[in-house]
Amino acid sequence: MGPNVYAAQEGALLVVVVDDSPHADQLLTQLLMAWELQLRVLMSALDWAEPTVVARRDGMHATMFASAPIDALMTATVVNEQAWVWAEATVCGETLAVDVARLQSLRDIERTAQPNVAAVHAAAVSRQVITTFDDDTLSIGSGEGSCTWPHTLVPDVAVVPWHTIHDVPIALVTGSNGKTTTTRLVAAMWRTAGRVAGFCCSDGVWIDDVQLESGDYSGPTGARTVLRDTRVQAAVLETARGGILRRGLAVHHATAAIITNIAADHFGEYGVHTLHGLADAKRVVACALDTRGSLVLNADDSILVELGTRLSVQCAWFSVADAHDALDAHVAHGGDAAVVHDGRAWLHYAQSWYDLGAVVAMPLTLSGAAPYNVANILGASLLAAVMGVPVDAITATLIAFGASPLDNPGRLQRAQFGGVTLLIDYAHNPDGLAAFCRAAASVPATRRLLVLGQAGDRDDKQLRALVRAAWSVTPFDRVIVKEMPEMLRGRSLGELPAVFVDELRALGVPDASVARASSELVAVRHALEWACDGDVLVCPVHVERALVLALLEQLRAVGWRAGDTLPT
């Protein structure tokens, strides 16, 4: 529906899986050639000028992308399928005639059902304002400068109120870890500056402090929900890998974007198997930037440093390292950057340095014990600055954000009950869990407990890497392996915990130190029942966070301490 890993425009994508059998490799090569040839023939017959066609192969998976007009995307899916069917027949020595007249009729029917969509879209593009669209609705402009219509009711170009149409500042936030924290923090900076901020993330959609939707809205649906709200004066859009690969970006233009980092996660999905492949998916956000837009990158991530050398967009860099020669050279040439020096966060923007304050005084850093949140602070501050947030609003936000559990729920939340400390974080991949465990290791403890679990869409290698990541930081006195029935993703009950338990045994963890729980909430209850004063409970929580946080509120209300009976 927008810029994607194949092209800068919308189109239709078809993925075909070929059985791994004798001569299949040679056969797939022939199929791809015939498929692309017929696809171009059919697109020419439909008068689609200068289409973009991209063929890719990943093992025995063949992928074909074909760009198409905005008002003919459903027709394009049929065209792509017909081209494949023709190729399959041809390679098998059969003769198959494609009904071109039928395809032309489908195109005409689709266009007739949305008569002004393509013209208004083209007019908006020529005026350099964004369009967002889905199967039923078209919007032009964004936030307070937007207008939205059902496809069937889009007016003639001449009667569109173009004098009211404009874009608000828009930021795209992607990366492997830290996306939601960065999104929330930048939105808070806009609110401090007096703007109505809309944002979407993996937890839902918010306009200012009001939550409109709950659930994972880090894809195009969340972005469209924010951008179509006429109250919004600045938009911060978490943009996850899955949405990029399945649907592309929701927008063709953005003020700024950030890639927080690249870490191993979700390998094997949608043809992504390596860190470089993951970076290639994330870099799509750069396609939405114009010549004035900035892409904020993590200078401590070698994959992103290499990526930055290949991009033609303007880059801004952040680093938590004490010294960074490349970043220093970037600043010397007038580039924008954010760094830590002598325990203070500094922003270099518009060729001037700004002191953002002492890192340990920023609640989000857990008194400096959470270096990954220091990185999130630097990236968010730099992103906010290049979006247009005043520096005084940035500094004011940093000194307050994170003090309330409502600021960043589910991300490095700390709860204390007498002498028991419980830490909650999303921590969904090995790098994220290791960073969480390092932050937890800074908290003095008599004993330490870890809750461990994962969704079923990771392979066994990734599951075992999660266990090793935690143990690479510190051993735990107790481990509770949780089941997540809502996230089995094709696995059977008990299958994922069995892999975790086996890896714990391989690391020398005694069976007596490992317990199992049927859900996240049950796991946290077990942890609290086990705890004594002086213990630290490290609890990555994913699907039942609301239930866990509600339990913690109950405990606070009754003054619960270790050894007390838990409320039912």
KEDO-226492 format. One record per residue (C-alpha): residue number from 1; x, y, z; residue in one letter. Coordinates in nm, 4 decimals, always signed. Example, Ala and Ser with C-alpha at 12.3 -4.5 7.8 and 13.67 -1.06 7.14 Angstrom:
<torkols>
k; px; py; pz; r
1; +1.2300; -0.4500; +0.7800; A
2; +1.3670; -0.1060; +0.7140; S
</torkols>
This chain:
<torkols>
k; px; py; pz; r
1; +0.0000; +0.0000; +0.0000; M
2; +0.3079; +0.2262; -0.0023; G
3; +0.6902; +0.2274; -0.0124; P
4; +0.8212; -0.1242; +0.0454; N
5; +1.1315; -0.3408; +0.0135; V
6; +1.0692; -0.3786; -0.3599; Y
7; +0.9752; -0.0311; -0.4791; A
8; +0.8795; +0.3192; -0.3717; A
9; +0.5202; +0.2739; -0.4863; Q
10; +0.2261; +0.0462; -0.4152; E
11; +0.1663; -0.2760; -0.6015; G
12; +0.0793; -0.6459; -0.5815; A
13; +0.3086; -0.9110; -0.4360; L
14; +0.2818; -1.2849; -0.4924; L
15; +0.4935; -1.5485; -0.3162; V
16; +0.5075; -1.9044; -0.4485; V
17; +0.6623; -2.2030; -0.2687; V
18; +0.8053; -2.4748; -0.4925; V
19; +0.8578; -2.8287; -0.3620; D
20; +1.2221; -2.9167; -0.3108; D
21; +1.2448; -3.2065; -0.5559; S
22; +1.4932; -3.3198; -0.8250; P
23; +1.5521; -3.0480; -1.0855; H
24; +1.3416; -2.8033; -0.8794; A
25; +1.6240; -2.5494; -0.8682; D
26; +1.6514; -2.5327; -1.2479; Q
27; +1.2722; -2.5398; -1.2794; L
28; +1.2273; -2.2416; -1.0468; L
29; +1.4753; -2.0372; -1.2485; T
30; +1.2749; -2.1057; -1.5650; Q
31; +0.9479; -2.0278; -1.3872; L
32; +1.0719; -1.6889; -1.2673; L
33; +1.1820; -1.5870; -1.6164; M
34; +0.8517; -1.6921; -1.7758; A
35; +0.6504; -1.5369; -1.4922; W
36; +0.8156; -1.1970; -1.5281; E
37; +0.7861; -1.2047; -1.9081; L
38; +0.4122; -1.2745; -1.9030; Q
39; +0.3525; -1.0233; -1.6221; L
40; +0.5059; -0.7451; -1.8293; R
41; +0.2969; -0.8482; -2.1311; V
42; -0.0258; -0.8346; -1.9304; L
43; +0.0592; -0.5027; -1.7656; M
44; +0.1261; -0.3528; -2.1083; S
45; -0.2112; -0.4778; -2.2263; A
46; -0.3699; -0.2971; -1.9312; L
47; -0.1935; +0.0296; -2.0224; D
48; +0.0091; +0.0460; -1.7003; W
49; +0.2924; +0.2737; -1.8079; A
50; +0.6480; +0.2043; -1.6925; E
51; +0.5615; -0.0519; -1.4253; P
52; +0.8171; -0.1657; -1.1689; T
53; +0.8600; -0.5428; -1.1665; V
54; +1.0922; -0.7075; -0.9138; V
55; +1.1582; -1.0825; -0.9065; A
56; +1.3336; -1.2385; -0.6073; R
57; +1.4215; -1.5852; -0.4992; R
58; +1.4835; -1.7168; -0.1482; D
59; +1.5654; -2.0867; -0.1552; G
60; +1.2575; -2.2531; -0.2985; M
61; +1.0417; -1.9427; -0.2480; H
62; +0.9794; -1.7222; -0.5529; A
63; +0.8499; -1.3670; -0.5112; T
64; +0.7204; -1.1280; -0.7761; M
65; +0.6303; -0.7647; -0.7108; F
66; +0.4459; -0.5563; -0.9689; A
67; +0.3619; -0.1910; -0.9197; S
68; +0.0101; -0.0838; -1.0090; A
69; -0.2174; +0.2227; -1.0082; P
70; -0.3790; +0.3035; -0.6749; I
71; -0.7263; +0.2329; -0.8180; D
72; -0.6323; -0.1047; -0.9676; A
73; -0.4515; -0.2900; -0.6901; L
74; -0.7019; -0.5741; -0.6619; M
75; -0.6828; -0.6215; -1.0376; T
76; -0.3044; -0.6310; -1.0045; A
77; -0.3250; -0.9283; -0.7672; T
78; -0.5264; -1.1204; -1.0277; V
79; -0.2831; -1.0196; -1.3030; V
80; +0.0121; -1.1432; -1.0979; N
81; -0.1618; -1.4749; -1.0281; E
82; -0.2561; -1.5200; -1.3942; Q
83; +0.1018; -1.4541; -1.5015; A
84; +0.2193; -1.7258; -1.2601; W
85; -0.0388; -1.9768; -1.3852; V
86; +0.0687; -1.9066; -1.7444; W
87; +0.4366; -1.9497; -1.6521; A
88; +0.3672; -2.2799; -1.4765; E
89; +0.1804; -2.4148; -1.7782; A
90; +0.4448; -2.2937; -2.0231; T
91; +0.7364; -2.4503; -1.8355; V
92; +0.5384; -2.7766; -1.8236; C
93; +0.5028; -2.7663; -2.2034; G
94; +0.1341; -2.6763; -2.2036; E
95; -0.0424; -2.4003; -2.3949; T
96; -0.2567; -2.1651; -2.1891; L
97; -0.4413; -1.8594; -2.3152; A
98; -0.4881; -1.5759; -2.0659; V
99; -0.8191; -1.3926; -2.0966; D
100; -0.6846; -1.0373; -2.1318; V
101; -1.0328; -0.8969; -2.1961; A
102; -1.1436; -1.0288; -1.8570; R
103; -0.8506; -0.8584; -1.6863; L
104; -0.9298; -0.5324; -1.8644; Q
105; -1.2895; -0.5638; -1.7482; S
106; -1.1783; -0.6196; -1.3883; L
107; -0.9601; -0.3091; -1.4124; R
108; -1.2489; -0.1007; -1.5459; D
109; -1.4909; -0.2265; -1.2804; I
110; -1.2441; -0.1473; -1.0025; E
111; -1.1828; +0.2032; -1.1361; R
112; -1.5527; +0.2713; -1.1855; T
113; -1.6190; +0.1857; -0.8210; A
114; -1.3767; +0.4602; -0.7117; Q
115; -1.3981; +0.7182; -0.9921; P
116; -1.1925; +1.0041; -0.8461; N
117; -0.9417; +0.8174; -0.6296; V
118; -0.6514; +0.8128; -0.8756; A
119; -0.6967; +1.1759; -0.9820; A
120; -0.7147; +1.3117; -0.6248; V
121; -0.4204; +1.0953; -0.5225; H
122; -0.2134; +1.2308; -0.8145; A
123; -0.3153; +1.5896; -0.7339; A
124; -0.2106; +1.5439; -0.3704; A
125; +0.1253; +1.4011; -0.4759; V
126; +0.1815; +1.6983; -0.7077; S
127; +0.1079; +1.9309; -0.4145; R
128; +0.3506; +1.7319; -0.1951; Q
129; +0.0954; +1.6305; +0.0649; V
130; +0.0592; +1.2704; +0.1715; I
131; -0.2171; +1.0312; +0.0836; T
132; -0.3128; +0.7324; +0.2944; T
133; -0.5550; +0.4688; +0.1787; F
134; -0.6907; +0.1264; +0.2566; D
135; -0.9472; -0.0974; +0.0885; D
136; -1.2336; +0.1434; +0.1585; D
137; -1.1031; +0.4908; +0.2380; T
138; -0.8750; +0.7606; +0.0958; L
139; -0.7207; +1.0461; +0.2961; S
140; -0.5143; +1.3406; +0.1783; I
141; -0.3072; +1.5530; +0.4105; G
142; -0.2486; +1.4463; +0.7706; S
143; -0.3769; +1.5223; +1.1179; G
144; -0.5438; +1.8600; +1.1460; E
145; -0.4727; +1.9173; +0.7751; G
146; -0.6440; +1.6021; +0.6487; S
147; -0.9643; +1.5136; +0.4670; C
148; -1.0981; +1.1588; +0.4446; T
149; -1.3616; +1.0005; +0.2200; W
150; -1.4877; +0.6529; +0.1328; P
151; -1.3548; +0.5537; -0.2096; H
152; -1.7006; +0.5845; -0.3612; T
153; -1.7437; +0.9438; -0.2361; L
154; -1.4061; +1.0993; -0.3198; V
155; -1.4927; +1.4343; -0.4834; P
156; -1.3680; +1.5731; -0.8108; D
157; -1.0223; +1.7288; -0.7870; V
158; -1.1691; +2.0731; -0.8552; A
159; -1.3876; +2.0722; -0.5423; V
160; -1.1331; +1.9359; -0.2931; V
161; -1.0682; +2.2083; -0.0290; P
162; -0.6972; +2.2238; -0.1116; W
163; -0.6488; +2.5455; +0.0906; H
164; -0.7124; +2.3464; +0.4111; T
165; -0.5015; +2.0433; +0.3165; I
166; -0.1529; +2.0165; +0.4664; H
167; +0.0717; +1.7802; +0.6587; D
168; +0.1691; +1.7857; +1.0235; V
169; +0.5212; +1.6783; +1.1301; P
170; +0.5454; +1.2993; +1.0937; I
171; +0.8116; +1.0650; +1.2340; A
172; +0.8556; +0.6955; +1.1510; L
173; +1.0124; +0.4852; +1.4281; V
174; +1.1584; +0.1446; +1.3471; T
175; +1.4344; -0.0869; +1.4697; G
176; +1.4600; -0.4133; +1.6633; S
177; +1.4443; -0.2797; +2.0203; N
178; +1.3363; +0.0470; +2.1790; G
179; +1.0712; +0.1426; +1.9212; K
180; +0.7808; +0.1852; +2.1625; T
181; +0.9846; +0.3730; +2.4234; T
182; +1.1198; +0.6064; +2.1541; T
183; +0.7718; +0.6619; +2.0116; T
184; +0.6198; +0.7442; +2.3498; R
185; +0.9088; +0.9709; +2.4444; L
186; +0.8957; +1.1782; +2.1237; V
187; +0.5177; +1.2102; +2.1543; A
188; +0.5642; +1.3339; +2.5126; A
189; +0.8141; +1.5931; +2.3893; M
190; +0.5576; +1.7249; +2.1410; W
191; +0.2973; +1.7449; +2.4187; R
192; +0.5422; +1.9368; +2.6367; T
193; +0.5845; +2.1770; +2.3429; A
194; +0.2089; +2.2356; +2.3441; G
195; +0.1157; +2.0282; +2.0410; R
196; -0.1545; +1.7606; +2.0225; V
197; +0.0507; +1.4473; +1.9579; A
198; -0.0882; +1.1302; +1.8061; G
199; +0.1088; +0.8086; +1.8161; F
200; +0.0701; +0.4394; +1.7464; C
201; +0.2791; +0.1533; +1.8772; C
202; +0.2656; -0.2160; +1.9601; S
203; +0.0352; -0.1354; +2.2530; D
204; -0.2284; +0.0723; +2.0710; G
205; -0.3171; +0.4181; +1.9432; V
206; -0.3177; +0.7405; +2.1490; W
207; -0.4187; +1.0995; +2.0815; I
208; -0.2456; +1.2972; +2.3561; D
209; -0.3185; +1.0965; +2.6742; D
210; -0.6355; +0.9319; +2.5420; V
211; -0.6059; +0.5739; +2.4182; Q
212; -0.8223; +0.5072; +2.1122; L
213; -0.7203; +0.1490; +2.0363; E
214; -0.5581; -0.1352; +2.2288; S
215; -0.3379; -0.4050; +2.0771; G
216; -0.0560; -0.4091; +1.8256; D
217; -0.0988; -0.1029; +1.6023; Y
218; +0.2620; -0.0740; +1.4855; S
219; +0.1617; -0.1305; +1.1228; G
220; -0.0171; +0.0757; +0.8559; P
221; -0.3577; +0.0508; +1.0271; T
222; -0.2234; +0.2295; +1.3347; G
223; -0.0515; +0.4926; +1.1218; A
224; -0.3697; +0.5653; +0.9256; R
225; -0.5726; +0.5909; +1.2473; T
226; -0.3383; +0.8589; +1.3797; V
227; -0.3003; +1.0500; +1.0541; L
228; -0.6761; +1.0688; +0.9903; R
229; -0.7525; +1.2233; +1.3300; D
230; -0.8050; +1.5945; +1.2716; T
231; -0.6992; +1.6796; +1.6284; R
232; -0.3411; +1.5656; +1.5641; V
233; -0.0724; +1.8348; +1.5253; Q
234; +0.2277; +1.5980; +1.5268; A
235; +0.2399; +1.2242; +1.4540; A
236; +0.4874; +0.9636; +1.5797; V
237; +0.4363; +0.6252; +1.4140; L
238; +0.5990; +0.3039; +1.5333; E
239; +0.6685; +0.1117; +1.2133; T
240; +0.7397; -0.2562; +1.2709; A
241; +0.9135; -0.4965; +1.0362; R
242; +0.6031; -0.7108; +0.9853; G
243; +0.3930; -0.4222; +0.8578; G
244; +0.6692; -0.3049; +0.6258; I
245; +0.7087; -0.6509; +0.4722; L
246; +0.3378; -0.7323; +0.4478; R
247; +0.1879; -0.3966; +0.3499; R
248; +0.4656; -0.1414; +0.3003; G
249; +0.4600; +0.2016; +0.4634; L
250; +0.1339; +0.3857; +0.5191; A
251; +0.2851; +0.7136; +0.3954; V
252; +0.4973; +0.8315; +0.1026; H
253; +0.6361; +1.1314; +0.2903; H
254; +0.7634; +1.1873; +0.6446; A
255; +0.9477; +1.4649; +0.8241; T
256; +1.1990; +1.2322; +0.9889; A
257; +1.2619; +0.8669; +1.0723; A
258; +1.4755; +0.6613; +1.3088; I
259; +1.6220; +0.3097; +1.3052; I
260; +1.7048; +0.2402; +1.6710; T
261; +1.9184; -0.0730; +1.6196; N
262; +1.9318; -0.4057; +1.4377; I
263; +1.9156; -0.7284; +1.6399; A
264; +1.8417; -1.0922; +1.5597; A
265; +1.4668; -1.1537; +1.5719; D
266; +1.1920; -1.3030; +1.3541; H
267; +1.4475; -1.4675; +1.1240; F
268; +1.2871; -1.6907; +0.8639; G
269; +0.9759; -1.4759; +0.8174; E
270; +0.9047; -1.3052; +0.4829; Y
271; +1.2460; -1.3959; +0.3433; G
272; +1.4499; -1.2287; +0.6196; V
273; +1.7289; -1.4572; +0.7452; H
274; +2.0173; -1.2242; +0.8365; T
275; +2.0881; -0.8985; +1.0145; L
276; +2.1627; -0.7320; +0.6807; H
277; +1.8317; -0.8576; +0.5431; G
278; +1.6546; -0.7168; +0.8478; L
279; +1.8322; -0.3827; +0.8028; A
280; +1.7228; -0.3797; +0.4393; D
281; +1.3603; -0.4120; +0.5528; A
282; +1.3968; -0.1377; +0.8142; K
283; +1.5674; +0.1027; +0.5715; R
284; +1.2375; +0.1362; +0.3801; V
285; +1.1524; +0.4245; +0.6172; V
286; +1.4237; +0.6251; +0.4396; A
287; +1.2191; +0.6015; +0.1179; C
288; +0.9587; +0.8315; +0.2720; A
289; +1.2044; +1.1133; +0.3438; L
290; +1.2460; +1.4069; +0.1091; D
291; +1.5656; +1.6063; +0.0636; T
292; +1.5008; +1.8005; +0.3847; R
293; +1.4123; +1.4977; +0.5965; G
294; +1.6584; +1.3316; +0.8345; S
295; +1.7155; +0.9659; +0.9115; L
296; +1.8363; +0.9155; +1.2694; V
297; +2.0717; +0.6188; +1.3075; L
298; +2.2532; +0.4436; +1.5927; N
299; +2.6266; +0.4968; +1.5432; A
300; +2.7021; +0.2129; +1.7880; D
301; +2.5371; -0.0418; +1.5565; D
302; +2.7828; -0.1624; +1.2910; S
303; +2.5029; -0.2795; +1.0605; I
304; +2.3476; +0.0685; +1.0641; L
305; +2.6839; +0.2370; +1.0149; V
306; +2.7323; +0.0290; +0.6995; E
307; +2.3755; +0.1001; +0.5904; L
308; +2.4270; +0.4736; +0.6364; G
309; +2.7086; +0.4712; +0.3817; T
310; +2.4685; +0.3362; +0.1158; R
311; +2.1811; +0.5771; +0.1692; L
312; +2.1419; +0.9050; -0.0140; S
313; +1.9282; +1.0695; +0.2559; V
314; +2.0529; +1.3122; +0.5202; Q
315; +2.1575; +1.1180; +0.8316; C
316; +2.1822; +1.2193; +1.1974; A
317; +2.3714; +0.9968; +1.4420; W
318; +2.3566; +0.9123; +1.8123; F
319; +2.5984; +0.7171; +2.0321; S
320; +2.6415; +0.6230; +2.3974; V
321; +3.0137; +0.5551; +2.3438; A
322; +3.2665; +0.7738; +2.5249; D
323; +3.4409; +0.8417; +2.1939; A
324; +3.3288; +0.7940; +1.8373; H
325; +3.5598; +0.9232; +1.5640; D
326; +3.3073; +0.8944; +1.2792; A
327; +3.0411; +1.0777; +1.4783; L
328; +3.2890; +1.3497; +1.5740; D
329; +3.3738; +1.3966; +1.2060; A
330; +3.0034; +1.4127; +1.1235; H
331; +2.9534; +1.6911; +1.3800; V
332; +3.2635; +1.8743; +1.2567; A
333; +3.0971; +1.8944; +0.9168; H
334; +2.7824; +2.0448; +1.0674; G
335; +2.5831; +1.7236; +1.1082; G
336; +2.3191; +1.6668; +1.3754; D
337; +2.4006; +1.4241; +1.6586; A
338; +2.3336; +1.3212; +2.0175; A
339; +2.5977; +1.1868; +2.2579; V
340; +2.6836; +1.1308; +2.6233; V
341; +2.9793; +1.3175; +2.7700; H
342; +3.0820; +1.3258; +3.1366; D
343; +2.7505; +1.1715; +3.2386; G
344; +2.5380; +1.4269; +3.0542; R
345; +2.3335; +1.3958; +2.7355; A
346; +2.4244; +1.6462; +2.4641; W
347; +2.2448; +1.7385; +2.1448; L
348; +2.4162; +1.8913; +1.8423; H
349; +2.1483; +2.0474; +1.6230; Y
350; +2.1634; +2.3256; +1.3625; A
351; +2.5373; +2.3594; +1.4333; Q
352; +2.4908; +2.4335; +1.8042; S
353; +2.5438; +2.2189; +2.1159; W
354; +2.2699; +2.1833; +2.3800; Y
355; +2.3066; +2.0276; +2.7274; D
356; +2.0060; +1.7992; +2.7835; L
357; +2.0913; +1.7178; +3.1448; G
358; +2.2500; +1.4528; +3.3683; A
359; +2.1685; +1.0986; +3.2554; V
360; +2.1260; +0.9692; +3.6120; V
361; +1.8601; +1.2356; +3.6761; A
362; +1.6425; +1.1069; +3.3911; M
363; +1.3905; +0.8562; +3.5350; P
364; +1.3926; +0.6466; +3.2204; L
365; +1.7573; +0.5451; +3.2798; T
366; +1.6943; +0.3805; +3.6198; L
367; +1.9586; +0.6125; +3.7712; S
368; +2.1903; +0.5337; +3.4811; G
369; +2.1595; +0.1562; +3.5198; A
370; +1.9747; +0.1073; +3.1891; A
371; +2.2184; +0.1949; +2.9080; P
372; +1.9683; +0.0874; +2.6413; Y
373; +1.7334; +0.3571; +2.7649; N
374; +2.0197; +0.6061; +2.7491; V
375; +2.0417; +0.5142; +2.3806; A
376; +1.6643; +0.5515; +2.3464; N
377; +1.6845; +0.8974; +2.5058; I
378; +1.9567; +1.0108; +2.2670; L
379; +1.7748; +0.8759; +1.9612; G
380; +1.4410; +1.0214; +2.0670; A
381; +1.5914; +1.3620; +2.1484; S
382; +1.7627; +1.3775; +1.8111; L
383; +1.4481; +1.2634; +1.6289; L
384; +1.2372; +1.5224; +1.8115; A
385; +1.4856; +1.7990; +1.7286; A
386; +1.4940; +1.7230; +1.3551; V
387; +1.1113; +1.7064; +1.3602; M
388; +1.0967; +2.0581; +1.5023; G
389; +1.0460; +2.0146; +1.8779; V
390; +1.2073; +2.3064; +2.0719; P
391; +1.5093; +2.2014; +2.2775; V
392; +1.3599; +2.3323; +2.6030; D
393; +1.0621; +2.0976; +2.5548; A
394; +1.3029; +1.8077; +2.4984; I
395; +1.4982; +1.8770; +2.8196; T
396; +1.1819; +1.9306; +3.0245; A
397; +1.0438; +1.5960; +2.9082; T
398; +1.3624; +1.4033; +2.9844; L
399; +1.3672; +1.5143; +3.3474; I
400; +1.0094; +1.3922; +3.4019; A
401; +0.9311; +1.1073; +3.1606; F
402; +0.9410; +0.7667; +3.3265; G
403; +0.8713; +0.8888; +3.6797; A
404; +0.5116; +0.7665; +3.6444; S
405; +0.4343; +0.4044; +3.5499; P
406; +0.1789; +0.5472; +3.3053; L
407; +0.4537; +0.7138; +3.0988; D
408; +0.5974; +0.3944; +2.9528; N
409; +0.3902; +0.0960; +3.0675; P
410; +0.5517; -0.2425; +3.0245; G
411; +0.8967; -0.1030; +2.9470; R
412; +1.1497; -0.1244; +3.2336; L
413; +0.8812; -0.0724; +3.4954; Q
414; +0.9927; -0.1050; +3.8544; R
415; +0.7625; -0.2018; +4.1409; A
416; +0.8706; -0.2460; +4.5036; Q
417; +0.6819; -0.4285; +4.7759; F
418; +0.8736; -0.3960; +5.0985; G
419; +1.2140; -0.5453; +5.0183; G
420; +1.1048; -0.7155; +4.6951; V
421; +1.1843; -0.5481; +4.3615; T
422; +0.9908; -0.6550; +4.0523; L
423; +1.1010; -0.5374; +3.7069; L
424; +0.8819; -0.5637; +3.3966; I
425; +0.9881; -0.5179; +3.0353; D
426; +0.8838; -0.6342; +2.6886; Y
427; +1.2314; -0.7863; +2.6188; A
428; +1.1241; -1.0011; +2.3247; H
429; +1.4558; -1.1006; +2.1632; N
430; +1.8044; -1.2022; +2.2841; P
431; +1.9564; -0.8537; +2.2660; D
432; +1.6559; -0.7009; +2.4410; G
433; +1.6529; -0.9629; +2.7160; L
434; +2.0289; -0.9315; +2.7753; A
435; +1.9934; -0.5535; +2.8060; A
436; +1.7019; -0.5963; +3.0486; F
437; +1.9005; -0.8448; +3.2581; C
438; +2.1995; -0.6078; +3.2698; R
439; +1.9749; -0.3297; +3.4002; A
440; +1.8305; -0.5690; +3.6587; A
441; +2.1802; -0.6834; +3.7594; A
442; +2.2562; -0.3288; +3.8768; S
443; +1.9905; -0.3648; +4.1474; V
444; +2.1398; -0.5283; +4.4630; P
445; +1.9732; -0.8623; +4.5363; A
446; +1.9843; -1.1519; +4.7791; T
447; +1.8382; -1.3814; +4.5143; R
448; +1.7313; -1.3339; +4.1525; R
449; +1.4417; -1.4848; +3.9608; L
450; +1.3752; -1.4835; +3.5853; L
451; +1.0476; -1.5413; +3.4034; V
452; +1.1220; -1.6880; +3.0601; L
453; +0.9056; -1.7423; +2.7520; G
454; +0.8567; -1.6574; +2.3864; Q
455; +0.6116; -1.6699; +2.0976; A
456; +0.5984; -1.9760; +1.8755; G
457; +0.7032; -1.7979; +1.5555; D
458; +1.0708; -1.8216; +1.6538; R
459; +1.2610; -2.1385; +1.5706; D
460; +1.4350; -2.3508; +1.8369; D
461; +1.7701; -2.1860; +1.7673; K
462; +1.6256; -1.8446; +1.8522; Q
463; +1.4546; -1.9826; +2.1644; L
464; +1.7814; -2.1257; +2.2933; R
465; +1.9595; -1.7987; +2.2133; A
466; +1.7099; -1.6207; +2.4404; L
467; +1.8086; -1.8429; +2.7341; V
468; +2.1806; -1.7970; +2.6691; R
469; +2.1371; -1.4218; +2.6412; A
470; +1.9952; -1.4038; +2.9937; A
471; +2.2598; -1.6363; +3.1372; W
472; +2.5386; -1.4388; +2.9696; S
473; +2.4632; -1.1559; +3.2130; V
474; +2.4129; -1.3373; +3.5433; T
475; +2.2873; -1.6744; +3.6706; P
476; +1.9444; -1.6827; +3.8359; F
477; +1.8429; -1.8645; +4.1523; D
478; +1.5024; -1.9460; +4.0121; R
479; +1.3548; -1.9627; +3.6610; V
480; +0.9856; -1.9804; +3.5810; I
481; +0.9210; -2.0937; +3.2255; V
482; +0.5896; -1.9511; +3.1098; K
483; +0.3487; -2.0796; +2.8509; E
484; +0.1806; -1.8189; +2.6289; M
485; -0.1263; -1.9945; +2.4802; P
486; -0.2229; -1.6814; +2.2846; E
487; +0.1076; -1.6824; +2.0954; M
488; +0.1701; -2.0463; +2.0039; L
489; +0.1759; -1.9531; +1.6321; R
490; +0.1369; -2.3142; +1.5160; G
491; +0.3231; -2.4786; +1.8030; R
492; +0.1573; -2.7155; +2.0512; S
493; +0.1150; -2.6506; +2.4238; L
494; +0.4265; -2.7501; +2.6130; G
495; +0.6527; -2.7446; +2.3066; E
496; +0.8162; -2.4064; +2.3730; L
497; +0.8721; -2.4578; +2.7491; P
498; +1.0346; -2.7933; +2.6707; A
499; +1.2970; -2.6191; +2.4546; V
500; +1.3691; -2.3621; +2.7275; F
501; +1.4004; -2.6286; +2.9982; V
502; +1.6343; -2.8346; +2.7799; D
503; +1.8597; -2.5339; +2.7183; E
504; +1.8617; -2.4472; +3.0904; L
505; +1.9772; -2.8020; +3.1657; R
506; +2.2505; -2.7652; +2.9040; A
507; +2.3675; -2.4547; +3.0923; L
508; +2.3833; -2.6542; +3.4168; G
509; +2.0698; -2.5174; +3.5813; V
510; +1.9308; -2.7779; +3.8278; P
511; +1.5772; -2.9001; +3.7579; D
512; +1.4845; -2.8036; +4.1139; A
513; +1.5508; -2.4375; +4.0253; S
514; +1.3101; -2.4435; +3.7291; V
515; +0.9315; -2.4249; +3.7445; A
516; +0.6623; -2.4002; +3.4767; R
517; +0.3584; -2.1736; +3.4611; A
518; +0.0530; -2.1992; +3.2373; S
519; +0.0422; -1.8243; +3.1600; S
520; +0.2265; -1.4974; +3.2198; E
521; -0.0001; -1.3953; +3.5054; L
522; +0.0453; -1.7336; +3.6735; V
523; +0.4233; -1.6992; +3.6288; A
524; +0.4300; -1.3591; +3.8002; V
525; +0.2112; -1.4884; +4.0849; R
526; +0.4520; -1.7814; +4.1329; H
527; +0.7424; -1.5354; +4.1391; A
528; +0.5790; -1.3245; +4.4085; L
529; +0.4903; -1.6329; +4.6152; E
530; +0.8569; -1.7424; +4.6003; W
531; +1.0001; -1.4009; +4.6834; A
532; +1.1549; -1.2899; +5.0104; C
533; +1.2794; -0.9461; +5.1113; D
534; +1.5947; -0.8644; +4.9169; G
535; +1.4928; -1.0545; +4.6018; D
536; +1.4802; -0.9122; +4.2493; V
537; +1.2200; -1.0589; +4.0116; L
538; +1.2980; -1.0104; +3.6414; V
539; +0.9716; -1.0470; +3.4503; C
540; +0.9529; -1.0040; +3.0715; P
541; +0.5792; -0.9707; +3.0055; V
542; +0.4154; -0.9684; +2.6641; H
543; +0.0489; -1.0641; +2.6197; V
544; -0.0900; -1.0393; +2.9751; E
545; +0.0716; -0.7135; +3.0782; R
546; -0.2600; -0.5478; +3.1645; A
547; -0.3483; -0.8348; +3.3988; L
548; -0.0038; -0.8277; +3.5587; V
549; -0.0146; -0.4512; +3.6121; L
550; -0.3646; -0.4796; +3.7592; A
551; -0.2321; -0.7385; +4.0067; L
552; +0.0526; -0.5079; +4.1063; L
553; -0.1943; -0.2253; +4.1665; E
554; -0.3921; -0.4581; +4.3933; Q
555; -0.0761; -0.5381; +4.5872; L
556; +0.0088; -0.1701; +4.6283; R
557; -0.3422; -0.0951; +4.7479; A
558; -0.3301; -0.3544; +5.0270; V
559; +0.0344; -0.2909; +5.1201; G
560; +0.1415; -0.6415; +5.0235; W
561; +0.4806; -0.7670; +5.1433; R
562; +0.6750; -1.0863; +5.0821; A
563; +0.5128; -1.3769; +5.2638; G
564; +0.1617; -1.2319; +5.2542; D
565; -0.1122; -1.4206; +5.0744; T
566; -0.1724; -1.2952; +4.7220; L
567; -0.5219; -1.1642; +4.6412; P
568; -0.7254; -1.3963; +4.4212; T
</torkols>
